[in-house]
Amino acid sequence: MAQQLIVVGKVSAQGSLNLGDVLDEQSKGDGLVNTNGLRFGLLTGGMLLSYCAVESFINSAAEMLTGYESFPDFDRDGFNKESGFWSRLKKVYKHVGIEVDKGKEPFQSILELHEWRKSVVHAKPVMVSAENIDPSDREVLHRLHESQSNKDFLREVNENAAGRFYEAAYDVIHMFIDTTNLKPITSAIYTPQGK
């Protein structure tokens, strides 16, 4: 018998943020080491799930628009030929009359989320030379880290960013739902072998 698995990124992202708070609070005083690691991992997971929720939603929305009588003529083949996140999002949202402006919220935060996600997924090792430095010498520290400062996704993992990204993902998804009265749901079917 097939089991239907429904992926709800919004709930998962917010759940990760909340779970990080709970785990960090519970671990205080219990002698656990590196409680920040729990929070960091869950914040990172929440941020990634926010992105996944939007990307998955766009694909589900495109599938739902295909042949839907209220929004005729959606070009599914054209959508499938689009290779980038933004071109796919624009194609779906334009078709239902929503303007995508990366300079305005919530799309501005989605742009930041997209750039952050690219820095995580496409991170590459950085070679640094061994150099004895005086940790109090701010000029030397700045020089050593300046060339990589725009690539450090770790510095962008924080409560503020995670909350903003979650809210932006939620808003972008609900902008479509409120405009169309359609509720695309991403799902997958799992059938155990031999059944």
Salt bridges, closest charged atoms under 4 A:
ASP21 OD1 - ARG39 NH1 2.47
GLU25 OE1 - LYS28 NZ 3.44
GLU63 OE1 - ARG76 NH2 2.93
ASP101 OD2 - LYS104 NZ 3.95
GLU112 OE1 - ARG164 NH2 2.96
GLU115 OE2 - LYS118 NZ 3.39
GLU131 OE2 - ARG143 NH2 3.10
GLU146 OE2 - HIS142 NE2 3.68
ASP152 OD2 - ARG155 NE 3.41
GLU159 OE1 - ARG39 NH2 2.59
